[in-house]
Amino acid sequence: MCGNDFATGSSIKVHCSPECRIKGAAAALSDASACWEWEGSRNPQTGYGQLSGWEGGKRKLYTAHRVSFRAFNGPIPAGMSVLHRCDNHPCFNPAHLFTGNQSANMRDMVNKGRGVHKTAEGSAHHAAKITEADAMDIRGSSETLRALSGRYGISLSALSSIRTGKTWKHI
C-alpha cells in the first residue's frame, strides 16, 4: 500500500490495491475531522462511494468506507458491518467509521431516523379505494358482500377482511 499512482500509458490511474487508492485520496484532504466525501463512483441506490480493484484475477467492486476502514484501522472482523457516525454514505473518513454487527447496524439506522417508516393507513394509503367512513359503513352493514362489492367496487375478499377487522384496524 504505497499510495502512489502507476503510469499505464492511458489517463487511468492504477494503484497496487484499493487500500492504496483510498490512502492516495485521503492524502489530498486536510481536515481530519470533516467528512471525506468519495469523489469517484457512487452506488446510485445507496449513495456509498465505490471503487474497483482486482482480486484473484477478477475485477471486484468495493465500497469506499469499508476499504478505508481496512486501510486505516486493519481488517474488518468477520460478520461485521462498517457503520458511519456521521450518517453520510459517501464519507470514507476512518475517524467517522466503526464496526458493528447487523443488529447494531439496524439499531443505528432506526436511531438516525432512516428505519422503515410506518406505512400509511386507511385512505392515506396510496392504493386505498375507500375512505374510513366507507369502511365503517361496510362493518355495520347487513348487506351481502356481493351487494357491497357492487357499491364500493372492491373484491369480496377485501370486504370480508374489512368486516372481520383484518384490515382497516385503525377505525
TORPA-4810 file (N, C-alpha, C, O; in nm, 3 decimals):
<nodes>
NODE_1_0.084_-0.118_0.000_0.000_0.000_0.000_0.089_0.124_0.000_0.111_0.187_0.103_M
NODE_2_0.138_0.156_-0.115_0.238_0.262_-0.128_0.179_0.402_-0.143_0.249_0.500_-0.117_C
NODE_3_0.052_0.415_-0.184_-0.009_0.546_-0.202_0.025_0.613_-0.333_-0.020_0.724_-0.358_G
NODE_4_0.103_0.548_-0.416_0.146_0.606_-0.544_0.056_0.563_-0.658_-0.002_0.455_-0.657_N
NODE_5_0.046_0.651_-0.759_-0.021_0.616_-0.884_0.083_0.551_-0.974_0.202_0.585_-0.968_D
NODE_6_0.041_0.459_-1.056_0.130_0.395_-1.151_0.088_0.434_-1.292_-0.031_0.428_-1.324_F
NODE_7_0.181_0.472_-1.374_0.151_0.510_-1.513_0.118_0.386_-1.593_0.187_0.284_-1.584_A
NODE_8_0.011_0.394_-1.672_-0.028_0.281_-1.756_-0.023_0.315_-1.903_-0.051_0.230_-1.987_T
NODE_9_0.012_0.437_-1.935_0.010_0.479_-2.075_-0.123_0.539_-2.114_-0.138_0.587_-2.227_G
NODE_10_-0.222_0.537_-2.024_-0.351_0.599_-2.051_-0.379_0.698_-1.938_-0.295_0.718_-1.850_S
NODE_11_-0.496_0.759_-1.941_-0.530_0.857_-1.837_-0.578_0.789_-1.709_-0.601_0.856_-1.608_S
NODE_12_-0.593_0.657_-1.712_-0.642_0.584_-1.596_-0.530_0.567_-1.495_-0.420_0.524_-1.529_I
NODE_13_-0.559_0.603_-1.368_-0.461_0.584_-1.261_-0.479_0.443_-1.205_-0.591_0.399_-1.179_K
NODE_14_-0.368_0.374_-1.186_-0.372_0.239_-1.133_-0.301_0.239_-0.998_-0.198_0.305_-0.982_V
NODE_15_-0.354_0.167_-0.905_-0.294_0.156_-0.771_-0.267_0.009_-0.743_-0.325_-0.079_-0.807_H
NODE_16_-0.178_-0.016_-0.648_-0.144_-0.155_-0.617_-0.257_-0.226_-0.543_-0.260_-0.349_-0.540_C
NODE_17_-0.351_-0.150_-0.484_-0.463_-0.210_-0.411_-0.571_-0.103_-0.390_-0.543_0.016_-0.402_S
NODE_18_-0.694_-0.145_-0.359_-0.798_-0.047_-0.325_-0.758_0.037_-0.203_-0.789_0.156_-0.197_P
NODE_19_-0.690_-0.025_-0.106_-0.645_0.048_0.013_-0.545_0.157_-0.025_-0.547_0.265_0.033_E
NODE_20_-0.459_0.127_-0.122_-0.362_0.224_-0.170_-0.434_0.343_-0.235_-0.396_0.459_-0.216_C
NODE_21_-0.538_0.314_-0.311_-0.615_0.421_-0.376_-0.683_0.508_-0.272_-0.685_0.631_-0.285_R
NODE_22_-0.739_0.447_-0.167_-0.804_0.522_-0.060_-0.703_0.612_0.010_-0.731_0.729_0.036_I
NODE_23_-0.586_0.559_0.040_-0.483_0.638_0.109_-0.438_0.754_0.021_-0.409_0.863_0.071_K
NODE_24_-0.431_0.731_-0.111_-0.396_0.839_-0.203_-0.500_0.949_-0.203_-0.467_1.067_-0.205_G
NODE_25_-0.627_0.910_-0.201_-0.736_1.009_-0.198_-0.737_1.083_-0.065_-0.761_1.204_-0.062_A
NODE_26_-0.711_1.013_0.044_-0.712_1.074_0.177_-0.597_1.173_0.194_-0.611_1.272_0.265_A
NODE_27_-0.484_1.146_0.130_-0.367_1.233_0.143_-0.395_1.374_0.092_-0.332_1.470_0.136_A
NODE_28_-0.490_1.386_-0.001_-0.522_1.517_-0.059_-0.618_1.596_0.030_-0.645_1.713_0.001_A
NODE_29_-0.669_1.536_0.137_-0.766_1.602_0.224_-0.696_1.652_0.350_-0.616_1.581_0.410_L
NODE_30_-0.727_1.774_0.389_-0.653_1.835_0.500_-0.728_1.832_0.634_-0.663_1.828_0.739_S
NODE_31_-0.860_1.835_0.635_-0.935_1.842_0.760_-0.967_1.701_0.810_-1.055_1.635_0.757_D
NODE_32_-0.896_1.658_0.911_-0.912_1.522_0.963_-1.046_1.499_1.032_-1.087_1.385_1.050_A
NODE_33_-1.115_1.607_1.071_-1.242_1.590_1.141_-1.363_1.598_1.048_-1.473_1.559_1.086_S
NODE_34_-1.343_1.648_0.927_-1.455_1.665_0.832_-1.488_1.534_0.762_-1.408_1.441_0.762_A
NODE_35_-1.606_1.529_0.703_-1.640_1.415_0.617_-1.551_1.420_0.493_-1.532_1.526_0.433_C
NODE_36_-1.498_1.306_0.457_-1.421_1.293_0.334_-1.514_1.228_0.233_-1.530_1.106_0.234_W
NODE_37_-1.575_1.307_0.147_-1.670_1.251_0.051_-1.597_1.192_-0.069_-1.513_1.256_-0.130_E
NODE_38_-1.631_1.068_-0.100_-1.570_0.998_-0.211_-1.606_1.069_-0.341_-1.723_1.087_-0.374_W
NODE_39_-1.503_1.109_-0.415_-1.523_1.184_-0.540_-1.541_1.092_-0.660_-1.582_1.137_-0.767_E
NODE_40_-1.512_0.966_-0.643_-1.526_0.871_-0.753_-1.670_0.825_-0.770_-1.764_0.896_-0.735_G
NODE_41_-1.684_0.709_-0.822_-1.815_0.650_-0.849_-1.893_0.628_-0.718_-1.835_0.598_-0.614_S
NODE_42_-2.025_0.643_-0.728_-2.113_0.615_-0.615_-2.223_0.520_-0.659_-2.271_0.525_-0.772_R
NODE_43_-2.262_0.433_-0.568_-2.372_0.342_-0.596_-2.499_0.427_-0.606_-2.533_0.498_-0.511_N
NODE_44_-2.571_0.420_-0.719_-2.689_0.507_-0.737_-2.804_0.476_-0.640_-2.884_0.564_-0.611_P
NODE_45_-2.812_0.353_-0.589_-2.920_0.319_-0.496_-2.888_0.358_-0.353_-2.974_0.407_-0.280_Q
NODE_46_-2.762_0.337_-0.311_-2.727_0.357_-0.170_-2.653_0.486_-0.144_-2.656_0.537_-0.031_T
NODE_47_-2.585_0.541_-0.243_-2.506_0.661_-0.226_-2.366_0.636_-0.172_-2.288_0.729_-0.158_G
NODE_48_-2.333_0.510_-0.141_-2.199_0.477_-0.093_-2.098_0.494_-0.204_-2.126_0.463_-0.320_Y
NODE_49_-1.977_0.545_-0.168_-1.868_0.551_-0.264_-1.828_0.410_-0.302_-1.833_0.318_-0.220_G
NODE_50_-1.787_0.393_-0.426_-1.744_0.261_-0.470_-1.622_0.272_-0.560_-1.604_0.371_-0.631_Q
NODE_51_-1.541_0.170_-0.554_-1.422_0.164_-0.638_-1.398_0.019_-0.674_-1.445_-0.072_-0.606_L
NODE_52_-1.324_0.000_-0.782_-1.299_-0.137_-0.825_-1.152_-0.170_-0.810_-1.067_-0.082_-0.804_S
NODE_53_-1.125_-0.297_-0.805_-0.989_-0.347_-0.795_-0.987_-0.489_-0.846_-1.087_-0.542_-0.894_G
NODE_54_-0.872_-0.550_-0.835_-0.855_-0.686_-0.883_-0.832_-0.779_-0.767_-0.752_-0.749_-0.678_W
NODE_55_-0.901_-0.890_-0.766_-0.883_-0.991_-0.662_-0.893_-1.127_-0.726_-0.994_-1.161_-0.788_E
NODE_56_-0.788_-1.205_-0.712_-0.787_-1.339_-0.771_-0.800_-1.337_-0.922_-0.858_-1.429_-0.980_G
NODE_57_-0.746_-1.234_-0.986_-0.752_-1.225_-1.132_-0.885_-1.175_-1.186_-0.905_-1.170_-1.307_G
NODE_58_-0.977_-1.138_-1.096_-1.108_-1.089_-1.139_-1.132_-0.950_-1.084_-1.085_-0.915_-0.975_K
NODE_59_-1.204_-0.871_-1.161_-1.239_-0.735_-1.119_-1.346_-0.745_-1.011_-1.442_-0.822_-1.023_R
NODE_60_-1.330_-0.665_-0.904_-1.424_-0.668_-0.792_-1.461_-0.525_-0.754_-1.378_-0.435_-0.762_K
NODE_61_-1.586_-0.505_-0.713_-1.634_-0.375_-0.670_-1.632_-0.368_-0.518_-1.677_-0.461_-0.450_L
NODE_62_-1.578_-0.259_-0.464_-1.566_-0.239_-0.320_-1.639_-0.110_-0.281_-1.654_-0.020_-0.363_Y
NODE_63_-1.682_-0.102_-0.155_-1.736_0.025_-0.105_-1.621_0.101_-0.038_-1.540_0.043_0.034_T
NODE_64_-1.617_0.231_-0.064_-1.506_0.314_-0.018_-1.493_0.314_0.134_-1.381_0.312_0.186_A
NODE_65_-1.604_0.316_0.206_-1.594_0.323_0.352_-1.535_0.195_0.411_-1.460_0.201_0.509_H
NODE_66_-1.567_0.081_0.353_-1.511_-0.045_0.403_-1.361_-0.055_0.371_-1.282_-0.100_0.453_R
NODE_67_-1.323_-0.012_0.251_-1.182_-0.012_0.213_-1.105_0.084_0.304_-0.995_0.051_0.349_V
NODE_68_-1.162_0.200_0.331_-1.098_0.298_0.418_-1.078_0.242_0.558_-0.972_0.258_0.618_S
NODE_69_-1.180_0.175_0.609_-1.168_0.117_0.742_-1.050_0.019_0.745_-0.968_0.022_0.836_F
NODE_70_-1.043_-0.069_0.644_-0.933_-0.167_0.636_-0.797_-0.097_0.623_-0.701_-0.137_0.688_R
NODE_71_-0.790_0.005_0.539_-0.663_0.073_0.512_-0.608_0.143_0.637_-0.487_0.144_0.658_A
NODE_72_-0.695_0.201_0.718_-0.650_0.281_0.831_-0.664_0.210_0.966_-0.591_0.243_1.060_F
NODE_73_-0.756_0.114_0.977_-0.782_0.050_1.106_-0.751_-0.098_1.110_-0.750_-0.158_1.217_N
NODE_74_-0.725_-0.158_0.996_-0.698_-0.301_0.992_-0.819_-0.379_0.944_-0.919_-0.321_0.902_G
NODE_75_-0.810_-0.512_0.951_-0.917_-0.597_0.898_-1.051_-0.574_0.967_-1.058_-0.540_1.085_P
NODE_76_-1.157_-0.595_0.890_-1.292_-0.588_0.945_-1.323_-0.727_1.001_-1.312_-0.825_0.928_I
NODE_77_-1.361_-0.736_1.127_-1.392_-0.868_1.183_-1.502_-0.939_1.103_-1.594_-0.875_1.052_P
NODE_78_-1.491_-1.069_1.094_-1.588_-1.149_1.018_-1.730_-1.122_1.067_-1.756_-1.118_1.187_A
NODE_79_-1.821_-1.104_0.972_-1.962_-1.085_1.003_-1.997_-0.944_1.050_-2.112_-0.919_1.088_G
NODE_80_-1.902_-0.855_1.048_-1.928_-0.719_1.098_-1.953_-0.622_0.983_-1.899_-0.639_0.873_M
NODE_81_-2.034_-0.522_1.010_-2.061_-0.413_0.916_-1.973_-0.295_0.955_-1.926_-0.286_1.068_S
NODE_82_-1.951_-0.204_0.859_-1.882_-0.079_0.889_-1.988_0.030_0.885_-2.051_0.052_0.781_V
NODE_83_-2.007_0.099_0.998_-2.111_0.199_1.013_-2.051_0.339_1.016_-1.933_0.357_1.046_L
NODE_84_-2.133_0.437_0.983_-2.092_0.578_0.982_-2.145_0.651_1.106_-2.265_0.649_1.132_H
NODE_85_-2.057_0.716_1.181_-2.101_0.803_1.289_-2.172_0.926_1.230_-2.266_0.979_1.288_R
NODE_86_-2.124_0.970_1.114_-2.174_1.093_1.051_-2.300_1.068_0.968_-2.365_1.165_0.928_C
NODE_87_-2.335_0.944_0.942_-2.453_0.909_0.862_-2.447_0.969_0.722_-2.550_1.001_0.663_D
NODE_88_-2.326_0.984_0.669_-2.303_1.039_0.535_-2.244_0.928_0.450_-2.124_0.901_0.459_N
NODE_89_-2.325_0.864_0.368_-2.282_0.746_0.294_-2.157_0.763_0.208_-2.077_0.670_0.202_H
NODE_90_-2.134_0.877_0.140_-2.011_0.889_0.061_-1.885_0.910_0.146_-1.774_0.904_0.093_P
NODE_91_-1.900_0.935_0.277_-1.786_0.964_0.363_-1.699_0.839_0.382_-1.749_0.730_0.406_C
NODE_92_-1.567_0.859_0.369_-1.473_0.749_0.393_-1.368_0.786_0.497_-1.263_0.723_0.504_F
NODE_93_-1.395_0.888_0.578_-1.304_0.929_0.685_-1.303_0.819_0.791_-1.407_0.791_0.851_N
NODE_94_-1.187_0.756_0.816_-1.184_0.645_0.912_-1.222_0.687_1.054_-1.264_0.603_1.133_P
NODE_95_-1.208_0.816_1.086_-1.249_0.864_1.218_-1.401_0.863_1.234_-1.451_0.869_1.346_A
NODE_96_-1.473_0.855_1.124_-1.620_0.854_1.127_-1.677_0.713_1.118_-1.799_0.695_1.119_H
NODE_97_-1.590_0.613_1.110_-1.634_0.476_1.087_-1.613_0.389_1.211_-1.517_0.407_1.286_L
NODE_98_-1.703_0.294_1.231_-1.688_0.197_1.339_-1.754_0.067_1.296_-1.836_0.067_1.204_F
NODE_99_-1.720_-0.042_1.361_-1.779_-0.171_1.324_-1.892_-0.205_1.419_-1.896_-0.160_1.533_T
NODE_100_-1.983_-0.284_1.369_-2.095_-0.334_1.448_-2.158_-0.450_1.375_-2.145_-0.464_1.254_G
NODE_101_-2.227_-0.535_1.451_-2.296_-0.647_1.385_-2.423_-0.596_1.317_-2.454_-0.477_1.325_N
NODE_102_-2.495_-0.684_1.250_-2.613_-0.643_1.174_-2.719_-0.582_1.266_-2.788_-0.488_1.228_Q
NODE_103_-2.731_-0.635_1.386_-2.829_-0.582_1.481_-2.793_-0.437_1.519_-2.880_-0.350_1.524_S
NODE_104_-2.665_-0.412_1.544_-2.620_-0.275_1.575_-2.641_-0.183_1.455_-2.677_-0.066_1.472_A
NODE_105_-2.620_-0.236_1.336_-2.640_-0.158_1.214_-2.787_-0.116_1.201_-2.816_-0.002_1.167_N
NODE_106_-2.878_-0.209_1.227_-3.022_-0.178_1.218_-3.064_-0.079_1.327_-3.143_0.012_1.301_M
NODE_107_-3.011_-0.096_1.449_-3.041_-0.001_1.558_-2.992_0.138_1.522_-3.061_0.237_1.543_R
NODE_108_-2.870_0.145_1.468_-2.812_0.272_1.428_-2.899_0.339_1.322_-2.923_0.459_1.327_D
NODE_109_-2.946_0.261_1.226_-3.031_0.313_1.118_-3.160_0.372_1.176_-3.200_0.482_1.139_M
NODE_110_-3.225_0.299_1.265_-3.351_0.345_1.323_-3.327_0.468_1.411_-3.405_0.563_1.407_V
NODE_111_-3.219_0.466_1.491_-3.188_0.579_1.579_-3.163_0.707_1.501_-3.187_0.817_1.551_N
NODE_112_-3.115_0.693_1.378_-3.086_0.809_1.295_-3.205_0.845_1.204_-3.193_0.930_1.116_K
NODE_113_-3.319_0.779_1.227_-3.440_0.814_1.153_-3.445_0.761_1.011_-3.520_0.812_0.928_G
NODE_114_-3.363_0.658_0.982_-3.364_0.604_0.846_-3.432_0.468_0.842_-3.424_0.398_0.740_R
NODE_115_-3.499_0.428_0.949_-3.563_0.298_0.954_-3.686_0.294_0.865_-3.725_0.393_0.805_G
NODE_116_-3.743_0.177_0.859_-3.865_0.161_0.781_-3.973_0.245_0.847_-4.002_0.231_0.966_V
NODE_117_-4.032_0.330_0.770_-4.134_0.418_0.824_-4.268_0.346_0.827_-4.295_0.258_0.745_H
NODE_118_-4.350_0.384_0.921_-4.481_0.324_0.932_-4.558_0.350_0.803_-4.561_0.462_0.751_K
NODE_119_-4.619_0.246_0.753_-4.694_0.261_0.629_-4.822_0.339_0.653_-4.883_0.330_0.760_T
NODE_120_-4.860_0.414_0.554_-4.984_0.491_0.563_-5.101_0.396_0.581_-5.106_0.289_0.520_A
NODE_121_-5.195_0.436_0.663_-5.313_0.353_0.688_-5.436_0.414_0.622_-5.441_0.534_0.592_E
NODE_122_-5.534_0.327_0.600_-5.664_0.371_0.553_-5.659_0.451_0.425_-5.586_0.416_0.332_G
NODE_123_-5.736_0.560_0.420_-5.747_0.638_0.298_-5.617_0.712_0.265_-5.602_0.763_0.154_S
NODE_124_-5.523_0.720_0.361_-5.395_0.785_0.335_-5.302_0.693_0.254_-5.203_0.738_0.197_A
NODE_125_-5.335_0.563_0.251_-5.253_0.469_0.175_-5.271_0.495_0.026_-5.382_0.523_-0.020_H
NODE_126_-5.162_0.485_-0.050_-5.166_0.518_-0.194_-5.260_0.430_-0.274_-5.307_0.470_-0.381_H
NODE_127_-5.289_0.308_-0.225_-5.374_0.217_-0.302_-5.518_0.209_-0.249_-5.596_0.126_-0.296_A
NODE_128_-5.553_0.295_-0.153_-5.687_0.289_-0.093_-5.794_0.321_-0.197_-5.781_0.414_-0.277_A
NODE_129_-5.902_0.241_-0.193_-6.013_0.264_-0.284_-6.137_0.313_-0.210_-6.236_0.354_-0.271_K
NODE_130_-6.130_0.310_-0.078_-6.243_0.357_0.003_-6.191_0.449_0.113_-6.070_0.462_0.133_I
NODE_131_-6.282_0.512_0.183_-6.248_0.602_0.294_-6.278_0.533_0.427_-6.335_0.424_0.430_T
NODE_132_-6.239_0.596_0.537_-6.270_0.544_0.669_-6.421_0.533_0.689_-6.470_0.437_0.748_E
NODE_133_-6.494_0.632_0.640_-6.641_0.630_0.653_-6.698_0.510_0.578_-6.791_0.445_0.626_A
NODE_134_-6.643_0.480_0.459_-6.689_0.363_0.382_-6.662_0.235_0.461_-6.748_0.148_0.468_D
NODE_135_-6.542_0.224_0.520_-6.507_0.104_0.596_-6.601_0.085_0.715_-6.643_-0.027_0.745_A
NODE_136_-6.634_0.195_0.783_-6.727_0.186_0.896_-6.865_0.142_0.848_-6.932_0.064_0.916_M
NODE_137_-6.907_0.193_0.731_-7.036_0.154_0.674_-7.036_0.005_0.640_-7.134_-0.064_0.666_D
NODE_138_-6.926_-0.043_0.583_-6.914_-0.185_0.546_-6.923_-0.271_0.671_-6.993_-0.373_0.672_I
NODE_139_-6.853_-0.231_0.777_-6.855_-0.310_0.902_-6.995_-0.316_0.962_-7.034_-0.418_1.018_R
NODE_140_-7.069_-0.207_0.952_-7.202_-0.201_1.015_-7.316_-0.246_0.924_-7.429_-0.257_0.970_G
NODE_141_-7.288_-0.271_0.799_-7.393_-0.304_0.702_-7.438_-0.450_0.715_-7.359_-0.539_0.747_S
NODE_142_-7.566_-0.472_0.689_-7.619_-0.609_0.687_-7.632_-0.659_0.543_-7.679_-0.770_0.520_S
NODE_143_-7.590_-0.577_0.447_-7.594_-0.617_0.305_-7.497_-0.731_0.280_-7.402_-0.751_0.355_E
NODE_144_-7.523_-0.805_0.174_-7.432_-0.912_0.136_-7.301_-0.852_0.083_-7.297_-0.737_0.039_T
NODE_145_-7.196_-0.932_0.088_-7.068_-0.885_0.037_-7.077_-0.856_-0.112_-7.013_-0.764_-0.162_L
NODE_146_-7.158_-0.936_-0.183_-7.173_-0.914_-0.328_-7.238_-0.778_-0.355_-7.197_-0.707_-0.447_R
NODE_147_-7.336_-0.742_-0.277_-7.402_-0.612_-0.295_-7.305_-0.498_-0.261_-7.300_-0.397_-0.331_A
NODE_148_-7.227_-0.515_-0.153_-7.129_-0.414_-0.116_-7.018_-0.401_-0.220_-6.968_-0.291_-0.245_L
NODE_149_-6.982_-0.514_-0.279_-6.878_-0.513_-0.383_-6.923_-0.429_-0.501_-6.844_-0.353_-0.558_S
NODE_150_-7.051_-0.442_-0.539_-7.104_-0.360_-0.649_-7.107_-0.213_-0.615_-7.084_-0.128_-0.702_G
NODE_151_-7.134_-0.181_-0.490_-7.143_-0.041_-0.448_-7.007_0.026_-0.434_-6.990_0.140_-0.475_R
NODE_152_-6.908_-0.047_-0.376_-6.778_0.014_-0.349_-6.670_-0.020_-0.452_-6.563_0.041_-0.454_Y
NODE_153_-6.697_-0.117_-0.537_-6.601_-0.154_-0.641_-6.476_-0.223_-0.589_-6.368_-0.209_-0.646_G
NODE_154_-6.492_-0.298_-0.479_-6.378_-0.375_-0.427_-6.417_-0.522_-0.416_-6.535_-0.557_-0.418_I
NODE_155_-6.316_-0.606_-0.405_-6.339_-0.751_-0.410_-6.411_-0.803_-0.286_-6.414_-0.738_-0.182_S
NODE_156_-6.468_-0.923_-0.301_-6.536_-0.989_-0.190_-6.439_-1.018_-0.076_-6.473_-1.003_0.041_L
NODE_157_-6.317_-1.060_-0.111_-6.218_-1.091_-0.005_-6.176_-0.965_0.069_-6.156_-0.969_0.190_S
NODE_158_-6.162_-0.852_-0.001_-6.128_-0.726_0.065_-6.240_-0.685_0.159_-6.214_-0.640_0.271_A
NODE_159_-6.364_-0.700_0.115_-6.478_-0.667_0.200_-6.483_-0.756_0.324_-6.511_-0.709_0.434_L
NODE_160_-6.458_-0.885_0.305_-6.457_-0.978_0.417_-6.349_-0.940_0.519_-6.373_-0.945_0.639_S
NODE_161_-6.231_-0.901_0.470_-6.122_-0.860_0.559_-6.158_-0.734_0.637_-6.120_-0.719_0.753_S
NODE_162_-6.231_-0.643_0.574_-6.275_-0.522_0.644_-6.376_-0.559_0.752_-6.365_-0.512_0.866_I
NODE_163_-6.473_-0.642_0.717_-6.578_-0.680_0.812_-6.522_-0.755_0.932_-6.568_-0.735_1.045_R
NODE_164_-6.425_-0.842_0.910_-6.369_-0.922_1.021_-6.261_-0.848_1.097_-6.210_-0.900_1.197_T
NODE_165_-6.224_-0.729_1.052_-6.123_-0.650_1.123_-5.978_-0.685_1.089_-5.886_-0.640_1.157_G
NODE_166_-5.958_-0.766_0.985_-5.821_-0.796_0.943_-5.755_-0.674_0.880_-5.633_-0.655_0.892_K
NODE_167_-5.835_-0.593_0.814_-5.785_-0.469_0.756_-5.865_-0.353_0.812_-5.971_-0.373_0.871_T
NODE_168_-5.815_-0.233_0.792_-5.876_-0.111_0.844_-5.891_-0.123_0.997_-5.993_-0.084_1.054_W
NODE_169_-5.788_-0.177_1.061_-5.788_-0.198_1.205_-5.791_-0.067_1.284_-5.835_-0.064_1.399_K
NODE_170_-5.745_0.039_1.222_-5.732_0.166_1.293_-5.866_0.237_1.316_-5.870_0.337_1.388_H
NODE_171_-5.974_0.187_1.257_-6.104_0.255_1.278_-6.190_0.177_1.376_-6.302_0.218_1.406_I
</nodes>
